[in-house]
Amino acid sequence: MMRRVGEPPIPGKTYTSRPGAYAILPLKGRFLMTAQLRPHVDIQLPGGGIDPGESPLQTLHREVMEEIGWTIARPRRLGAF
């Protein structure tokens, strides 16, 4: 069982699943992460939700460019959850 992160679901509220794609980007023996500072500090992998008509790979390229200004070379799928 995974540990919950964030606020618990609100009873009675309808939620829509939105798949996403996220990158693990090696950098000098470490991994590049992004940080959201407000409303609270949240460290994240670069990536985000897949837009309608977009493939996971297209999403990954778009999100990495939007968030850190990088292009991705030789992406490979490591897994899915």
C-alpha positions in Angstrom: 0.0 0.0 0.0 1.3 3.5 -0.9 1.6 6.2 1.6 -0.9 9.0 1.0 0.5 12.4 -0.1 -1.6 15.5 0.0 -5.1 16.1 1.2 -7.5 13.1 1.5 -10.4 12.9 -1.0 -13.5 14.9 -0.1 -16.5 12.6 0.5 -19.2 13.0 -2.1 -17.0 14.9 -4.6 -16.5 13.4 -8.1 -12.9 13.1 -9.2 -11.7 12.5 -12.8 -8.5 10.5 -13.4 -5.9 12.3 -15.4 -2.9 10.2 -16.5 0.5 11.9 -16.5 4.1 11.4 -17.7 7.1 12.3 -15.6 10.9 12.3 -16.3 13.8 11.0 -14.4 16.6 13.2 -15.7 20.2 12.2 -14.6 22.5 15.2 -14.0 26.1 14.8 -12.8 25.5 11.6 -10.9 22.2 12.9 -9.4 18.7 13.5 -10.6 17.1 16.9 -11.6 13.9 17.7 -9.7 11.6 20.7 -9.7 10.3 22.5 -6.7 7.0 24.2 -6.0 7.4 26.7 -3.2 3.8 27.9 -2.7 1.5 27.3 -1.0 4.0 24.8 0.5 7.3 23.3 -0.5 6.8 20.3 -2.8 9.7 18.6 -4.6 8.6 16.9 -7.9 9.9 15.1 -11.0 9.5 17.2 -14.1 6.3 16.3 -15.9 2.5 16.6 -15.7 -0.9 15.7 -17.0 -1.5 14.3 -20.5 -3.6 16.6 -22.6 -6.4 15.3 -24.9 -5.0 13.9 -28.1 -1.4 13.9 -26.7 0.8 10.8 -26.3 2.7 10.2 -23.1 5.9 10.9 -25.0 4.6 14.2 -26.4 3.5 15.2 -22.9 6.9 14.4 -21.5 8.7 16.6 -24.1 6.2 19.5 -23.6 6.3 19.4 -19.8 10.1 19.1 -19.5 10.4 22.1 -21.9 7.8 24.1 -20.0 9.2 23.4 -16.5 12.9 23.5 -17.0 13.6 24.6 -20.6 15.3 21.3 -21.6 14.8 19.1 -24.6 15.0 15.3 -24.1 17.3 13.0 -26.0 16.8 9.3 -26.3 13.8 8.9 -23.8 13.0 5.4 -22.7 10.1 4.1 -20.7 11.1 2.9 -17.3 7.6 1.8 -16.0 4.1 2.8 -15.3 2.0 3.1 -12.1 
